Amino acid sequence: MNRMSFTFTIEPWVFILEQYFATKSYASVKEVFQNKFVGVPTEKMSISRLADRFRETGSVCDRKRSRRSTVLTDDVLEDVKTRLVNSPRKSLRKLSSQVGLSYSSVHKAAKKLNMYPYCIRLVQELQPPDLNKRLQYCRCFRSFLNDNGIESLNTVFFSDEAWVHLDGYVNSQNCQIWATENPNAVQVKSLHPAKIGVWCAISRQHIVGPIFFEQTVNGEVYRNIVRQFVALLEPQERYCWFQQDGATCHTSRETMDFLQEFFGDGIISKGLWPPRSPDLTSPDYFLWGYIKSEAFKDNPHNIDELKANITDLITNIFNITLKKVSANMVKRVRACIISMGGHFEHMV
């Protein structure tokens, strides 16, 4: 065997040494050994290593392996901690070169310090006046729920529109192609990509839409969308609350007068709805991301196929999902109040 020290007991070792120092012949030792210990093979290299070990240590036992002393001393850990605290976005590879440690050692040091990498969340920009408006709206929302219960959200519709491009969206940081050589892959993007506008309204039990449009939304286009929305409402939903953001086409005097004909005082819009608050409305924090992530899985080739995919996705959103979306909205409102109108994504 190549590594006889793992398999032999002390008797074969002593026998090999006696024969070797008597004859100085590896071939002779091997022949005599195999005659005495039938079925136990050995090799010239194994005999040579055993003899060398005996000369160096005076023993046939394996040398004790010394453990490598750790490089993560208290001073090193303190240095790593200081650098990460001062520059929390520093990569571990850059830190490795700065402190003179391997990447794995720096990674172990970070774990010993109970420091872990966390993703950065992208949030909407908020202006100072927005905080009070967001807080005011969330308190009104909470009072509404306290008076009417969570079921009252069955007839509160949160609306919005978005553009969906036929080219879809590729995150070049996350999209990878495994190959033995660089395929130099690219995705062609049109200079003027085909796109379709989508409008939806979401309540706790029903999504109205999608309502598609192709031109820029102005007051006339928006009022036509609302007409379609009203026509699609169930009879029990006709007396509902209607939310919209503060876009100019939504809040012009002509449009607001038009909306009051259908919804009366049940309009949540400019004056109550806070600006720059997509984190509080379900189309933004749920629906558009879901559609844009799922609508391109079968690679639609034209706008009609894209529209069909979007329609199927919305049609197949179950009522239980909408209830979870509404429950998440309640959590968001509570978190917004706790944060005094500020960002709260870390709390939900």
Secondary structure, DSSP 8 states (H G I E B T S, - for coil): -TTGGGT--HHHHHHHHHHHHHH--HHHHHHHHHHHSTT----HHHHHHHHHHHHHHS-SS---------S--HHHHHHHHHHHHH-TT--HHHHHHHHT--HHHHHHHHHHTT-------------HHHHHHHHHHHHHHHHHHHHH-GGGGGGEEEEEEEEEETT----TTT-----SS---------SS--EEEEEEEE-SS-EEEEEEE-S---HHHHHHHHHHHHHHS-GGGSS-EEE----HHHHSHHHHHHHHHHHTT-EE-BTTB-SS-GGGSHIIIIIHHHHHHHTTTT---SHHHHHHHHHHHHHT--HHHHHHHHHHHHHHHHHHHHTTTS--GGG-
